[in-house]
Amino acid sequence: MPSSRGHDEYQSDEPKSPFRRHFEIKVFLAATRLPPSLPDKNAALTYRCTQHESRARYLATYDDVEAAKYDAWITALTDTDHDACVADLTRHVAFSANIDVLDAGSGTGGLCLALVRIAGLCITALEPCIPMTRLLESKPELRSVRTVQGFCDHANDLSHFDAESFDVIASRQLANCLFDPLAAFRNWHVWLRAGGKIVVMDGLFDRDAWTGNWDGVVDTLPLSACRTTATVPYLLEQSGFQIDFTGFMESTNALPSTRTKRYMVVATKPLGNQ
Ligand SMILES: C[S@@+](CC[C@H](N)C(=O)[O-])C[C@H]1O[C@@H](n2cnc3c(N)ncnc32)[C@H](O)[C@@H]1O
């Protein structure tokens, strides 16, 4: 029997996303088919949707219109914003010319626009949504960036790159989107050269940041509303990295354009670690 809260939600006039409706139907079917005392060993549904459904939602949501809306925020970033990001990055990572850098979950190029300000980097941008990549590729400043289409948080994604392809793997506002952060960090561990660096930049987002098209997603992604800087380094450590720095992005957070406090984790793949 539905709880009164569930009933209220059902009666609500608020439009429901197809994903949410599908999720609720699956919950209903799972609840009605099984005797409560007999968990189905093979049931895919546990506490959230499947990774396949989560990915389908990303690909469907970032159509041309949504990608353009996202890009409006990125194109509104000024030199001061990009310089602040570079200052935060270079305070903790020593970049040198000709190193290979992967921007994971590159979107329309928010982080790439900062990375190209560091001289001589060979930058690759990994992004699953084609409309986002198209907008990245349309930016003259990012002409030198190589783009690859794909997700990064499943063992099957490992084939996007050879082992030991990169000296630095950086991500900005990707961690909160990952369905399987540990799978992503395991893949990054393989793609990174020994001694290479991981940089994760994210924000201390609240549950209520996930609205509109993203309604309901907060309870499907483990890092979606992370209010502590400890979870990402903890997971990176579990994935074989050594933590160099965890803290706030001082230069970025000092800007009036930054609404949600940003933090950064830098980690190393230890030498002799395959
Ligand atoms: C919030 S946007 C950030 C984009 C960009 N890094 C920036 O700073 O503007 C997150 C991006 O990650 C991509 N994404 C989501 N899940 C992903 C995954 N599992 N692997 C790689 N990229 C993913 C999304 O398509 C989206 O473009």
The ligand as a Gaussian input file, in Angstrom:
#p B3LYP/6-31G(d) Opt

LIG

0 1
 C       28.364000      19.314000     -15.188000
 S       29.064000      18.899000     -16.718000
 C       30.733000      19.542000     -16.553000
 C       31.359000      19.805000     -17.890000
 C       32.764000      20.433000     -17.847000
 N       33.711000      19.561000     -17.195000
 C       32.742000      21.765000     -17.176000
 O       33.473000      21.947000     -16.212000
 O       31.982000      22.635000     -17.623000
 C       29.334000      17.160000     -16.573000
 C       29.684000      16.504000     -17.897000
 O       30.049000      15.156000     -17.632000
 C       29.480000      14.318000     -18.610000
 N       29.315000      13.000000     -17.991000
 C       28.305000      12.563000     -17.222000
 N       28.533000      11.309000     -16.805000
 C       29.738000      10.958000     -17.321000
 C       30.528000       9.778000     -17.235000
 N       30.115000       8.733000     -16.550000
 N       31.704000       9.746000     -17.896000
 C       32.146000      10.835000     -18.592000
 N       31.429000      11.972000     -18.714000
 C       30.242000      12.027000     -18.088000
 C       28.146000      14.986000     -18.952000
 O       27.696000      14.600000     -20.236000
 C       28.507000      16.460000     -18.867000
 O       28.913000      16.978000     -20.091000

